[in-house]
């Protein structure tokens, strides 16, 4: 474990089953995010934590509050015709949620 953490700059967790877009966030990912965030904190290194999949307008703040620095979202941004507004919303919510956690 420790030898590997010394070699990474970023860790991404997949919050869905691989294969297709539009899936729901798997609830057990919450525990994985917490464990990974704690491992990063204990390491003392500046390692970014990303979460990919199942990120929506409804859960992006909670995912950021869990410890995610980066989220990958597709459907929540690209569904509909307001792509720029959707992306801006997600970014703003992430930034606000991360400020409250730090």
N, C-alpha and C positions, 0 to 999 in steps of 0.2 A: 503494500500500500504506500508507504512513505516514499520509497524510491520512485514510484511512478508519479506521485503528486509533485515531486521536485522537477519533473520534466514537462508539465503541462501549463498552458497559459489560459486555456478555456475548456470548460466541460459542458457538454450539451446532453440533456435528458430528453428522450422521446416520450411524450405524454399521450400517445395514441399507438395503435397497432400499425406497423408500417404497411404502406400500400396505396392509400387513396386519401384525398382531402375531404374535409367536412366532417370528420369524426369528432365524437365527444371526448373531452378531457377525461382520462382514466383517473378516478379518485385516488388510487394508491400512489400516484405520482407525487401527491402532496408529501407523503412520508419520505419518498426518495429525494425530493428537493430539500427537505429539512435535514436529512442525513448528509447530503452532499454539501449543503451550505455550512453545516457544522464542521465537516472535515476540512473545508477550505479555510474557515475561520481559525481552526486549530493549527493549520499549517503556517499561518502567518504570511502566506504569499498572497499576492494580488492576482487571483484567478477569477475570471469571469464565469458566471453560471448562466447557461442558456436553457430555455425550455422550448421545444418544438412540438406543435400539434395540439389541437383542441383549444386554442386560445381564442376567446371571443371578447366582444365588448363587455359582456357581463362578468367575465372572470379574470380579465387582464390585471386589474388592481390587486386581486387576491394572489395571483401568481407572482406578481412583483413583490408583494408583501411577504411571500414565502421565502424570498431570497433570490429570485431570478433577476439577473442584470439585463438579459437579452431575451426577447421572445420572438419566435418565428410564427407568423400568422398569415394565412392565405385567405381563406373564405371570409374572415371578418373584415378584411380590407377590400378584397376584390369583388365581393357580392354587391350587386347594385351598380349605380353609376357615379357614386360619390367617393371614388378611390382616394383622392387627395384628402378629403375631409375625414374619411375613415382612418387613414394612416396617421393624420395629425391627432385625432382623438386617441388612438392607441398610444402614440408617443407621449402625449401629455399625461395620460393616466399613468403610464409606466413611470415617468419622471416624478410625479407627485407621490405615488406609492413608495418609490425607493427613497425619497427624502424622508418620509415618515418612519421608515425602517432604520435608517442610518443614524 
